[in-house]
Amino acid sequence: MSVLATGGAGYVGGVAVDQLVTRGNSVVIVDNLSRSSPNGLPASIPFY
């Protein structure tokens, strides 16, 4: 399944993205970085 994770760069979103990837889902992250940082994002996950 493909999943669009809005707010995926924050703490809660990051945990959700990690769980989705662990379960074999294809994930794309969208976040405006107003309360987060792209430093912890895996390079293999598309980020916008």
mmCIF file as Biopython writes it, N, C-alpha, C and O atoms, coordinates in Angstrom:
data_model
#
loop_
_atom_site.group_PDB
_atom_site.id
_atom_site.type_symbol
_atom_site.label_atom_id
_atom_site.label_alt_id
_atom_site.label_comp_id
_atom_site.label_asym_id
_atom_site.label_entity_id
_atom_site.label_seq_id
_atom_site.pdbx_PDB_ins_code
_atom_site.Cartn_x
_atom_site.Cartn_y
_atom_site.Cartn_z
_atom_site.occupancy
_atom_site.B_iso_or_equiv
_atom_site.auth_seq_id
_atom_site.auth_asym_id
_atom_site.pdbx_PDB_model_num
ATOM 1   N N  . MET A ? 1  ? 0.847  -1.167 0.000  1.0 0.0 1  A 1 
ATOM 2   C CA . MET A ? 1  ? 0.000  0.000  0.000  1.0 0.0 1  A 1 
ATOM 3   C C  . MET A ? 1  ? 0.899  1.239  0.000  1.0 0.0 1  A 1 
ATOM 4   O O  . MET A ? 1  ? 1.956  1.243  0.631  1.0 0.0 1  A 1 
ATOM 5   N N  . SER A ? 2  ? 0.484  2.270  -0.696 1.0 0.0 2  A 1 
ATOM 6   C CA . SER A ? 2  ? 1.186  3.549  -0.700 1.0 0.0 2  A 1 
ATOM 7   C C  . SER A ? 2  ? 0.512  4.486  0.292  1.0 0.0 2  A 1 
ATOM 8   O O  . SER A ? 2  ? -0.715 4.574  0.343  1.0 0.0 2  A 1 
ATOM 9   N N  . VAL A ? 3  ? 1.332  5.192  1.087  1.0 0.0 3  A 1 
ATOM 10  C CA . VAL A ? 3  ? 0.802  6.060  2.132  1.0 0.0 3  A 1 
ATOM 11  C C  . VAL A ? 3  ? 1.450  7.438  2.032  1.0 0.0 3  A 1 
ATOM 12  O O  . VAL A ? 3  ? 2.669  7.543  1.897  1.0 0.0 3  A 1 
ATOM 13  N N  . LEU A ? 4  ? 0.644  8.487  2.098  1.0 0.0 4  A 1 
ATOM 14  C CA . LEU A ? 4  ? 1.130  9.855  2.179  1.0 0.0 4  A 1 
ATOM 15  C C  . LEU A ? 4  ? 1.088  10.255 3.647  1.0 0.0 4  A 1 
ATOM 16  O O  . LEU A ? 4  ? 0.017  10.303 4.252  1.0 0.0 4  A 1 
ATOM 17  N N  . ALA A ? 5  ? 2.254  10.540 4.216  1.0 0.0 5  A 1 
ATOM 18  C CA . ALA A ? 5  ? 2.337  10.901 5.634  1.0 0.0 5  A 1 
ATOM 19  C C  . ALA A ? 5  ? 2.532  12.409 5.749  1.0 0.0 5  A 1 
ATOM 20  O O  . ALA A ? 5  ? 3.635  12.917 5.549  1.0 0.0 5  A 1 
ATOM 21  N N  . THR A ? 6  ? 1.454  13.119 6.072  1.0 0.0 6  A 1 
ATOM 22  C CA . THR A ? 6  ? 1.576  14.557 6.287  1.0 0.0 6  A 1 
ATOM 23  C C  . THR A ? 6  ? 2.090  14.778 7.702  1.0 0.0 6  A 1 
ATOM 24  O O  . THR A ? 6  ? 1.605  14.158 8.648  1.0 0.0 6  A 1 
ATOM 25  N N  . GLY A ? 7  ? 3.066  15.657 7.845  1.0 0.0 7  A 1 
ATOM 26  C CA . GLY A ? 7  ? 3.682  15.876 9.146  1.0 0.0 7  A 1 
ATOM 27  C C  . GLY A ? 7  ? 4.621  14.746 9.518  1.0 0.0 7  A 1 
ATOM 28  O O  . GLY A ? 7  ? 4.884  14.529 10.701 1.0 0.0 7  A 1 
ATOM 29  N N  . GLY A ? 8  ? 5.121  14.037 8.552  1.0 0.0 8  A 1 
ATOM 30  C CA . GLY A ? 8  ? 5.941  12.853 8.803  1.0 0.0 8  A 1 
ATOM 31  C C  . GLY A ? 8  ? 7.334  13.115 9.316  1.0 0.0 8  A 1 
ATOM 32  O O  . GLY A ? 8  ? 8.033  12.166 9.671  1.0 0.0 8  A 1 
ATOM 33  N N  . ALA A ? 9  ? 7.774  14.370 9.374  1.0 0.0 9  A 1 
ATOM 34  C CA . ALA A ? 9  ? 9.112  14.679 9.870  1.0 0.0 9  A 1 
ATOM 35  C C  . ALA A ? 9  ? 9.122  14.963 11.368 1.0 0.0 9  A 1 
ATOM 36  O O  . ALA A ? 9  ? 10.194 15.043 11.968 1.0 0.0 9  A 1 
ATOM 37  N N  . GLY A ? 10 ? 7.962  15.115 11.977 1.0 0.0 10 A 1 
ATOM 38  C CA . GLY A ? 10 ? 7.884  15.362 13.422 1.0 0.0 10 A 1 
ATOM 39  C C  . GLY A ? 10 ? 8.034  14.069 14.206 1.0 0.0 10 A 1 
ATOM 40  O O  . GLY A ? 10 ? 8.201  12.998 13.624 1.0 0.0 10 A 1 
ATOM 41  N N  . TYR A ? 11 ? 7.974  14.172 15.525 1.0 0.0 11 A 1 
ATOM 42  C CA . TYR A ? 11 ? 8.176  12.996 16.374 1.0 0.0 11 A 1 
ATOM 43  C C  . TYR A ? 11 ? 7.099  11.937 16.153 1.0 0.0 11 A 1 
ATOM 44  O O  . TYR A ? 11 ? 7.417  10.786 15.856 1.0 0.0 11 A 1 
ATOM 45  N N  . VAL A ? 12 ? 5.846  12.310 16.291 1.0 0.0 12 A 1 
ATOM 46  C CA . VAL A ? 12 ? 4.754  11.343 16.142 1.0 0.0 12 A 1 
ATOM 47  C C  . VAL A ? 12 ? 4.690  10.839 14.703 1.0 0.0 12 A 1 
ATOM 48  O O  . VAL A ? 12 ? 4.535  9.642  14.464 1.0 0.0 12 A 1 
ATOM 49  N N  . GLY A ? 13 ? 4.809  11.751 13.755 1.0 0.0 13 A 1 
ATOM 50  C CA . GLY A ? 13 ? 4.795  11.350 12.347 1.0 0.0 13 A 1 
ATOM 51  C C  . GLY A ? 13 ? 5.948  10.435 12.001 1.0 0.0 13 A 1 
ATOM 52  O O  . GLY A ? 13 ? 5.790  9.499  11.217 1.0 0.0 13 A 1 
ATOM 53  N N  . GLY A ? 14 ? 7.114  10.702 12.584 1.0 0.0 14 A 1 
ATOM 54  C CA . GLY A ? 14 ? 8.285  9.861  12.341 1.0 0.0 14 A 1 
ATOM 55  C C  . GLY A ? 14 ? 8.095  8.446  12.857 1.0 0.0 14 A 1 
ATOM 56  O O  . GLY A ? 14 ? 8.502  7.480  12.211 1.0 0.0 14 A 1 
ATOM 57  N N  . VAL A ? 15 ? 7.478  8.328  14.017 1.0 0.0 15 A 1 
ATOM 58  C CA . VAL A ? 15 ? 7.191  6.998  14.568 1.0 0.0 15 A 1 
ATOM 59  C C  . VAL A ? 15 ? 6.189  6.276  13.672 1.0 0.0 15 A 1 
ATOM 60  O O  . VAL A ? 15 ? 6.338  5.084  13.403 1.0 0.0 15 A 1 
ATOM 61  N N  . ALA A ? 16 ? 5.181  6.992  13.215 1.0 0.0 16 A 1 
ATOM 62  C CA . ALA A ? 16 ? 4.186  6.393  12.324 1.0 0.0 16 A 1 
ATOM 63  C C  . ALA A ? 16 ? 4.827  5.946  11.013 1.0 0.0 16 A 1 
ATOM 64  O O  . ALA A ? 16 ? 4.547  4.849  10.528 1.0 0.0 16 A 1 
ATOM 65  N N  . VAL A ? 17 ? 5.686  6.789  10.439 1.0 0.0 17 A 1 
ATOM 66  C CA . VAL A ? 17 ? 6.377  6.442  9.197  1.0 0.0 17 A 1 
ATOM 67  C C  . VAL A ? 17 ? 7.243  5.206  9.405  1.0 0.0 17 A 1 
ATOM 68  O O  . VAL A ? 17 ? 7.264  4.314  8.556  1.0 0.0 17 A 1 
ATOM 69  N N  . ASP A ? 18 ? 7.950  5.146  10.515 1.0 0.0 18 A 1 
ATOM 70  C CA . ASP A ? 18 ? 8.793  3.993  10.818 1.0 0.0 18 A 1 
ATOM 71  C C  . ASP A ? 18 ? 7.962  2.707  10.865 1.0 0.0 18 A 1 
ATOM 72  O O  . ASP A ? 18 ? 8.365  1.681  10.317 1.0 0.0 18 A 1 
ATOM 73  N N  . GLN A ? 19 ? 6.815  2.770  11.513 1.0 0.0 19 A 1 
ATOM 74  C CA . GLN A ? 19 ? 5.939  1.602  11.599 1.0 0.0 19 A 1 
ATOM 75  C C  . GLN A ? 19 ? 5.393  1.210  10.224 1.0 0.0 19 A 1 
ATOM 76  O O  . GLN A ? 19 ? 5.315  0.026  9.899  1.0 0.0 19 A 1 
ATOM 77  N N  . LEU A ? 20 ? 5.021  2.195  9.430  1.0 0.0 20 A 1 
ATOM 78  C CA . LEU A ? 20 ? 4.505  1.910  8.093  1.0 0.0 20 A 1 
ATOM 79  C C  . LEU A ? 20 ? 5.556  1.245  7.217  1.0 0.0 20 A 1 
ATOM 80  O O  . LEU A ? 20 ? 5.257  0.286  6.504  1.0 0.0 20 A 1 
ATOM 81  N N  . VAL A ? 21 ? 6.781  1.746  7.266  1.0 0.0 21 A 1 
ATOM 82  C CA . VAL A ? 21 ? 7.865  1.174  6.467  1.0 0.0 21 A 1 
ATOM 83  C C  . VAL A ? 21 ? 8.190  -0.232 6.950  1.0 0.0 21 A 1 
ATOM 84  O O  . VAL A ? 21 ? 8.421  -1.131 6.143  1.0 0.0 21 A 1 
ATOM 85  N N  . THR A ? 22 ? 8.208  -0.423 8.270  1.0 0.0 22 A 1 
ATOM 86  C CA . THR A ? 22 ? 8.479  -1.743 8.837  1.0 0.0 22 A 1 
ATOM 87  C C  . THR A ? 22 ? 7.451  -2.769 8.369  1.0 0.0 22 A 1 
ATOM 88  O O  . THR A ? 22 ? 7.775  -3.943 8.194  1.0 0.0 22 A 1 
ATOM 89  N N  . ARG A ? 23 ? 6.231  -2.330 8.170  1.0 0.0 23 A 1 
ATOM 90  C CA . ARG A ? 23 ? 5.155  -3.235 7.732  1.0 0.0 23 A 1 
ATOM 91  C C  . ARG A ? 23 ? 5.080  -3.377 6.214  1.0 0.0 23 A 1 
ATOM 92  O O  . ARG A ? 23 ? 4.154  -3.996 5.690  1.0 0.0 23 A 1 
ATOM 93  N N  . GLY A ? 24 ? 6.057  -2.802 5.510  1.0 0.0 24 A 1 
ATOM 94  C CA . GLY A ? 24 ? 6.151  -3.008 4.070  1.0 0.0 24 A 1 
ATOM 95  C C  . GLY A ? 24 ? 5.410  -2.023 3.204  1.0 0.0 24 A 1 
ATOM 96  O O  . GLY A ? 24 ? 5.239  -2.265 2.009  1.0 0.0 24 A 1 
ATOM 97  N N  . ASN A ? 25 ? 4.960  -0.914 3.771  1.0 0.0 25 A 1 
ATOM 98  C CA . ASN A ? 25 ? 4.246  0.093  2.992  1.0 0.0 25 A 1 
ATOM 99  C C  . ASN A ? 25 ? 5.228  1.029  2.293  1.0 0.0 25 A 1 
ATOM 100 O O  . ASN A ? 25 ? 6.347  1.239  2.760  1.0 0.0 25 A 1 
ATOM 101 N N  . SER A ? 26 ? 4.795  1.578  1.181  1.0 0.0 26 A 1 
ATOM 102 C CA . SER A ? 26 ? 5.543  2.605  0.468  1.0 0.0 26 A 1 
ATOM 103 C C  . SER A ? 26 ? 5.069  3.953  1.008  1.0 0.0 26 A 1 
ATOM 104 O O  . SER A ? 26 ? 3.874  4.246  0.979  1.0 0.0 26 A 1 
ATOM 105 N N  . VAL A ? 27 ? 6.003  4.780  1.502  1.0 0.0 27 A 1 
ATOM 106 C CA . VAL A ? 27 ? 5.634  6.021  2.184  1.0 0.0 27 A 1 
ATOM 107 C C  . VAL A ? 27 ? 6.248  7.225  1.484  1.0 0.0 27 A 1 
ATOM 108 O O  . VAL A ? 27 ? 7.389  7.174  1.027  1.0 0.0 27 A 1 
ATOM 109 N N  . VAL A ? 28 ? 5.484  8.300  1.405  1.0 0.0 28 A 1 
ATOM 110 C CA . VAL A ? 28 ? 5.954  9.610  0.955  1.0 0.0 28 A 1 
ATOM 111 C C  . VAL A ? 28 ? 5.633  10.587 2.081  1.0 0.0 28 A 1 
ATOM 112 O O  . VAL A ? 28 ? 4.512  10.605 2.592  1.0 0.0 28 A 1 
ATOM 113 N N  . ILE A ? 29 ? 6.621  11.404 2.470  1.0 0.0 29 A 1 
ATOM 114 C CA . ILE A ? 29 ? 6.445  12.347 3.569  1.0 0.0 29 A 1 
ATOM 115 C C  . ILE A ? 29 ? 6.263  13.761 3.028  1.0 0.0 29 A 1 
ATOM 116 O O  . ILE A ? 29 ? 7.006  14.204 2.153  1.0 0.0 29 A 1 
ATOM 117 N N  . VAL A ? 30 ? 5.265  14.460 3.561  1.0 0.0 30 A 1 
ATOM 118 C CA . VAL A ? 30 ? 5.049  15.876 3.270  1.0 0.0 30 A 1 
ATOM 119 C C  . VAL A ? 30 ? 5.031  16.608 4.605  1.0 0.0 30 A 1 
ATOM 120 O O  . VAL A ? 30 ? 4.255  16.266 5.497  1.0 0.0 30 A 1 
ATOM 121 N N  . ASP A ? 31 ? 5.891  17.617 4.740  1.0 0.0 31 A 1 
ATOM 122 C CA . ASP A ? 31 ? 5.965  18.354 6.005  1.0 0.0 31 A 1 
ATOM 123 C C  . ASP A ? 31 ? 6.517  19.738 5.702  1.0 0.0 31 A 1 
ATOM 124 O O  . ASP A ? 31 ? 7.410  19.879 4.866  1.0 0.0 31 A 1 
ATOM 125 N N  . ASN A ? 32 ? 5.992  20.771 6.377  1.0 0.0 32 A 1 
ATOM 126 C CA . ASN A ? 32 ? 6.493  22.126 6.157  1.0 0.0 32 A 1 
ATOM 127 C C  . ASN A ? 32 ? 7.654  22.468 7.092  1.0 0.0 32 A 1 
ATOM 128 O O  . ASN A ? 32 ? 8.197  23.569 7.009  1.0 0.0 32 A 1 
ATOM 129 N N  . LEU A ? 33 ? 8.044  21.555 7.973  1.0 0.0 33 A 1 
ATOM 130 C CA . LEU A ? 33 ? 9.186  21.689 8.881  1.0 0.0 33 A 1 
ATOM 131 C C  . LEU A ? 33 ? 9.066  22.862 9.849  1.0 0.0 33 A 1 
ATOM 132 O O  . LEU A ? 33 ? 10.078 23.354 10.347 1.0 0.0 33 A 1 
ATOM 133 N N  . SER A ? 34 ? 7.847  23.315 10.122 1.0 0.0 34 A 1 
ATOM 134 C CA . SER A ? 34 ? 7.672  24.420 11.063 1.0 0.0 34 A 1 
ATOM 135 C C  . SER A ? 34 ? 7.973  24.000 12.500 1.0 0.0 34 A 1 
ATOM 136 O O  . SER A ? 34 ? 8.353  24.842 13.314 1.0 0.0 34 A 1 
ATOM 137 N N  . ARG A ? 35 ? 7.812  22.727 12.827 1.0 0.0 35 A 1 
ATOM 138 C CA . ARG A ? 35 ? 8.081  22.232 14.179 1.0 0.0 35 A 1 
ATOM 139 C C  . ARG A ? 35 ? 8.914  20.961 14.153 1.0 0.0 35 A 1 
ATOM 140 O O  . ARG A ? 35 ? 8.874  20.168 15.095 1.0 0.0 35 A 1 
ATOM 141 N N  . SER A ? 36 ? 9.670  20.764 13.076 1.0 0.0 36 A 1 
ATOM 142 C CA . SER A ? 36 ? 10.453 19.542 12.943 1.0 0.0 36 A 1 
ATOM 143 C C  . SER A ? 36 ? 11.711 19.813 12.134 1.0 0.0 36 A 1 
ATOM 144 O O  . SER A ? 36 ? 11.974 20.942 11.721 1.0 0.0 36 A 1 
ATOM 145 N N  . SER A ? 37 ? 12.475 18.766 11.918 1.0 0.0 37 A 1 
ATOM 146 C CA . SER A ? 37 ? 13.730 18.871 11.192 1.0 0.0 37 A 1 
ATOM 147 C C  . SER A ? 37 ? 13.873 17.671 10.259 1.0 0.0 37 A 1 
ATOM 148 O O  . SER A ? 37 ? 13.465 16.565 10.612 1.0 0.0 37 A 1 
ATOM 149 N N  . PRO A ? 38 ? 14.442 17.874 9.082  1.0 0.0 38 A 1 
ATOM 150 C CA . PRO A ? 38 ? 14.608 16.750 8.164  1.0 0.0 38 A 1 
ATOM 151 C C  . PRO A ? 38 ? 15.814 15.873 8.511  1.0 0.0 38 A 1 
ATOM 152 O O  . PRO A ? 38 ? 16.087 14.906 7.800  1.0 0.0 38 A 1 
ATOM 153 N N  . ASN A ? 39 ? 16.531 16.183 9.572  1.0 0.0 39 A 1 
ATOM 154 C CA . ASN A ? 39 ? 17.758 15.460 9.905  1.0 0.0 39 A 1 
ATOM 155 C C  . ASN A ? 39 ? 17.540 13.976 10.159 1.0 0.0 39 A 1 
ATOM 156 O O  . ASN A ? 39 ? 18.405 13.174 9.809  1.0 0.0 39 A 1 
ATOM 157 N N  . GLY A ? 40 ? 16.442 13.587 10.743 1.0 0.0 40 A 1 
ATOM 158 C CA . GLY A ? 40 ? 16.208 12.191 11.074 1.0 0.0 40 A 1 
ATOM 159 C C  . GLY A ? 40 ? 15.497 11.390 10.012 1.0 0.0 40 A 1 
ATOM 160 O O  . GLY A ? 40 ? 15.193 10.217 10.226 1.0 0.0 40 A 1 
ATOM 161 N N  . LEU A ? 41 ? 15.222 11.996 8.872  1.0 0.0 41 A 1 
ATOM 162 C CA . LEU A ? 41 ? 14.486 11.290 7.825  1.0 0.0 41 A 1 
ATOM 163 C C  . LEU A ? 41 ? 15.395 10.354 7.046  1.0 0.0 41 A 1 
ATOM 164 O O  . LEU A ? 41 ? 16.508 10.730 6.680  1.0 0.0 41 A 1 
ATOM 165 N N  . PRO A ? 42 ? 14.928 9.142  6.791  1.0 0.0 42 A 1 
ATOM 166 C CA . PRO A ? 42 ? 15.710 8.222  5.958  1.0 0.0 42 A 1 
ATOM 167 C C  . PRO A ? 42 ? 15.807 8.748  4.528  1.0 0.0 42 A 1 
ATOM 168 O O  . PRO A ? 42 ? 14.833 9.269  3.985  1.0 0.0 42 A 1 
ATOM 169 N N  . ALA A ? 43 ? 16.963 8.613  3.933  1.0 0.0 43 A 1 
ATOM 170 C CA . ALA A ? 43 ? 17.169 9.102  2.565  1.0 0.0 43 A 1 
ATOM 171 C C  . ALA A ? 43 ? 16.355 8.320  1.543  1.0 0.0 43 A 1 
ATOM 172 O O  . ALA A ? 43 ? 16.110 8.807  0.439  1.0 0.0 43 A 1 
ATOM 173 N N  . SER A ? 44 ? 15.936 7.114  1.904  1.0 0.0 44 A 1 
ATOM 174 C CA . SER A ? 44 ? 15.206 6.268  0.962  1.0 0.0 44 A 1 
ATOM 175 C C  . SER A ? 44 ? 13.728 6.633  0.837  1.0 0.0 44 A 1 
ATOM 176 O O  . SER A ? 44 ? 13.044 6.126  -0.052 1.0 0.0 44 A 1 
ATOM 177 N N  . ILE A ? 45 ? 13.222 7.510  1.721  1.0 0.0 45 A 1 
ATOM 178 C CA . ILE A ? 45 ? 11.813 7.898  1.687  1.0 0.0 45 A 1 
ATOM 179 C C  . ILE A ? 45 ? 11.688 9.274  1.040  1.0 0.0 45 A 1 
ATOM 180 O O  . ILE A ? 45 ? 12.316 10.228 1.499  1.0 0.0 45 A 1 
ATOM 181 N N  . PRO A ? 46 ? 10.879 9.391  -0.027 1.0 0.0 46 A 1 
ATOM 182 C CA . PRO A ? 46 ? 10.691 10.692 -0.665 1.0 0.0 46 A 1 
ATOM 183 C C  . PRO A ? 46 ? 10.120 11.720 0.320  1.0 0.0 46 A 1 
ATOM 184 O O  . PRO A ? 46 ? 9.215  11.412 1.096  1.0 0.0 46 A 1 
ATOM 185 N N  . PHE A ? 47 ? 10.655 12.929 0.278  1.0 0.0 47 A 1 
ATOM 186 C CA . PHE A ? 47 ? 10.237 13.994 1.178  1.0 0.0 47 A 1 
ATOM 187 C C  . PHE A ? 47 ? 9.959  15.263 0.393  1.0 0.0 47 A 1 
ATOM 188 O O  . PHE A ? 47 ? 10.766 15.688 -0.433 1.0 0.0 47 A 1 
ATOM 189 N N  . TYR A ? 48 ? 8.803  15.864 0.662  1.0 0.0 48 A 1 
ATOM 190 C CA . TYR A ? 48 ? 8.418  17.119 0.015  1.0 0.0 48 A 1 
ATOM 191 C C  . TYR A ? 48 ? 7.990  18.111 1.059  1.0 0.0 48 A 1 
ATOM 192 O O  . TYR A ? 48 ? 7.625  19.238 0.727  1.0 0.0 48 A 1 
#
